[in-house]
Amino acid sequence: MTALTRWIRRNLVVIAGLGTLAYLILPNVVVLVFSFNKPNGRFNYEWQRFSTEAWTDPCGVADMCGSLSLSLKLAVWATIGATLLGTLIAFALARYRFRARSAVNSLIFLPMAMPEVVMAASLATLFLNMGVDFGFWTILIAHIMFCLSFVVTAVKARVMSMDPRLEQAAQDLYASPAQTFVRVTLPIAAPGIAAGALLSFALSFDDFIITNFNAGSTVTFPMFVWGSAQRGTPVQINVIGTAMFAVAVLCVLAGQLAGARRKRS
């Protein structure tokens, strides 16, 4: 056995991890590179020449920034709604015993297990039967329902891992139920709530299938990208995609740094 073979065997897990990470990041690198491209035609699929024109004018394509702001608005409100409802449901499922509790636990996982097109078609049928006009509110309701299960799962896992003796100690020190919740329970559950909220934002902003079924004439950013791909992909789409990826990476790094500081202190 050669020295190279022994080194590979010792570091096989690290090599596999780095290879997987590179495989995941490669599409984002391609998007970044082509955000500096200036194509000759309508399609930004082949490298032509370097240009920063798209970065200096990211809203140069008609209606693109309008659809982006709409997607961000929907994602924020869907995150707020799903996080509030999901946190309440998670605490109820983790802390209380009631009839049909096991059935509710099973139903919570259905949106995560079933294909998106099933939920999209079901919600569209419901809205049609109720005579509701498709638009912002139908998309928002659909996004909240879709994100709810992910929030419940994340928060419930965190709540079930909590040590009940911490809350009991607060009660022994004459803390009221509200004080115990605000000063003990909520800070401990906060990482799970934050994880569910971030996941909800990403799912809502990125969703196309459910949105397409329930949008009517409303156009979100994923729908704009899909429509643009039929006529020609503007470089500004790569700019927005790169910016969103950079923001996500910065948020993750900020969370890691904050966690490292708390451990040191």
N, C-alpha and C positions, 0 to 999 in steps of 0.2 A: 504494500500500500504506500503510495507516494505521499509526500508532505501536502500537496494540493488536495488530494482526496481526503486526508485526515482533517484538513482545515474546513473543507466543505461539509463534512459530516458533523463537525463540532458546531458549525454556524448555519446549519440547514434551516432551522426555524427562522433565524434572522433574515436569511436570503429569501425564503418564501414570503415572509412578511413584507420585505422591501419590494419584491416583485409584484405582490398584490397591490401594494400602495401605488406603485408606478402605473399599474394597469388601470387603477381607478382615477388617477390624476391625469393620465394621458389625454383624454378627451377635453379636459379643461385647458390643458396646455395648447391643444390645437385651436380651441376657441380664442384663447389669448393671442396666439400668433396671427390668426386671420382677422383679428380686430384691427391690426395695423396694415391690412392689405387694401389695395385699391384695384378692384377687378375691372376688367375692360367691359364686361357685359353686366347682366342683371344678377347672375349667380356668383356667390362668393365661395366657390368650391376649389378654385385653383389659384395658387400664388402668382401674382403678377408683379407688383412693386410695392415697396414700403411707403406708407403714408399714415400721418396722424390726423387726417381730415375727419374721420369718424369720431375720434376722441374729442376734438375741438367742437364738434356739433352733434352731440348724441341724440338730439331731438330733431335732426334734419329730415327724418322720414315722417310724413304726415300721419297723425293719429297714434304714433307709436308711444310717445310719452303719455298721452291721454289714457291709453290702455294700461300702461305701466302703473300710473297713479291709481287707476281703478283697481288693479290687482293688489297693490299695496294696501289700499283702503279696505278691500274685502278681507285680506289676510289679517289685518289688525283687528277688525271687528269679529271675524271668525275665531281668532285666537282668544280674544276676551270672552266671547260667549262660550266656546268649548271649554276653556280653562275654568271658568266659574262653575258651569254645570258639571263638568267632569270631576272637579275637586269635591263638590258636594256628594256626587254619586259614589266616588271612591271612599269617602269617609263613611257613608252610610253602609256600603257593602263590607267594609273592613271592621267596623265597630259595632254594628247592630245586627240582631237576628230578627227576621220577619218572614212572613209567608212569601213564597215564590222567590226567595233570595237566590237559590241555586239557578232558577230559570232566568232571573235577571243577569246573573253572572254569565250564563251561556249566551244570552242575547247580546250582551255587550261586545262579545267577540265576533258576532256575525258581520258587521261592516268591515272588519279587518280580514275576515276569511273569504268572504264572497267577492267575486269580480266587481270592479267599480261600475261596469256597464249595467249590472243588475240593479244596484242602488240608484244609478242615474235614471234608468228607465222607469223604475218604481216611483221615484219622486216626481218625474215628469208626468206620469199618469195621474198621480195624486193632485198635482197642481192643475192639470187640465180638467179633472173631474170637479174640482172646487171652483173652477172659473177664475183662477188667479192669473194675472198678467205676468209673463216671464220678464225678468229683469234683475236688477240689483238685489232685491229682497229674496227672490227665489234662489239665486246663487248663494246668498249669505246663509239661508236656512239649510241648503244642501251641504255647504261646507262645514257648518257647525255639526250637523249630524254625522258627517264623514269623519271629522277630527275628534269627535267626542270619545270614541272607543280608545283611541291612542292616549288621550289625557287620563282617562279612568285607569287604564293599565299601568301607566307610569306612576301616577299618584298612589294608587292602591298598593303597589309593590313597596313604595316608600313607607306608607302608613303601617303596613303589616310588619315591617321590620323595626318599627319603633319600640323602644323599651318602655313599657307602661309604668315602670317605677319612677321615671322622671316626672310624669304628670302627677303621680301619687305624692312624690316629694313636694311638688309645688302646692298641692292641696294641703299637705301637712303644715306647710308654712303659711297657711291662711290666704292663699291666693284664690280669688274668685274663679268660676269657670271661664269667664271672658279673659281674665288675666292669664290663666293657665294656657288657654288656646293661643293668645297673641304672643306670649313670651316663651312658651315651651313647645307647644304642638306645631304651630305654624313655622317657626324657624327650622325645626327638624324636617318637616315635610316640604320645605321650600325647594330643595334640589329636585325632587320629583315633580313638583308643580312647574318649575322652570323648564325641566326637560319636556314635559307635556306641552307647554306653551310654545317652545321653540319648534317642536315637531309639528304642532298645529299650524304655525306660521308657514313653515316650509311646504307642508302638504297643501295648504290652501293656495299659496302663491303659485305653486307648480301645477295644480290640477287642471286637466284638460277635459277628460271624459265626462265627469259629472257636470262640469261647467257648460260644456257644449250642449248637453241635453236640456239644461235648465236656464240658459242665458237669454233665449229669444234673440233680439237684435243687439244685445249688449256684447261688447267685445273686450275680453280681458287680454293680458299680455300673452299667455300661452296660445290663445285663439288667434291673436294677431300674428304670432310667429308661424303658426300652422298655415294661416291664410297667405302670409308672405312667401312661404316656401313654394306655393303653387305658381307664383308670378316671378319670383326672384328674391333671394335672401339679402337684405341690406346689411352692410357691415356694422351698422349701429346695433343690430341684435347681438353681435359678438361683444360689442362694448358693454352693453347692459348685462349680458351673461357673465363677463369677466368681473365687472364691478360687484355683482351679487355674490359671486364666488369669493372675491376678496373680502367682502364684508363678513361672510360666514366664517372664513378662516380667522379673521381678526377677533370675532366673537368667541370662537373656540380658544384661541390663544389667550384672550383676556380672562376667560374662565379658568384656564389652567394656571395662569400666573396668580390669580386671586386665591385659588386653592392651595398653591404652593406657599403663598404668604401666610395663609391661615395655619398651615401645618408648622411653619417655622415659629410662628408666634404662639 
